[in-house]
Amino acid sequence: MSDDLDWARLPEPGDPAMVEWLENASCSPRVKALAVRAVNAAGKGVSADRWRTAVLAEHPEAGTLLAEAKECMRAAGLWPWPKS
């Protein structure tokens, strides 16, 4: 998974719930990488819209992956922006 986290340019997650989800979720590795990026961004006070914009600026092809990441994380109760 480290190559996919490199794609998102993030370190391994430290949250035990997130680590467990990453190990067991059936989402694609890139979706998992976006999930780590989402949690990291939310922890820094970045809004969901700003996060999406930043990801798309770096990876214009990631629109579908962003939607998948949100869906996978919501299903696991890990989406960091409950009102978005």
Secondary structure, DSSP 8 states (H G I E B T S, - for coil): -HHHHHHHT------HHHHHHHHH--S-HHHHHHHHHHHHHHHTT--HHHHHHHHHHH-GGGHHHHHHHHHHHHHHT--S-TT-
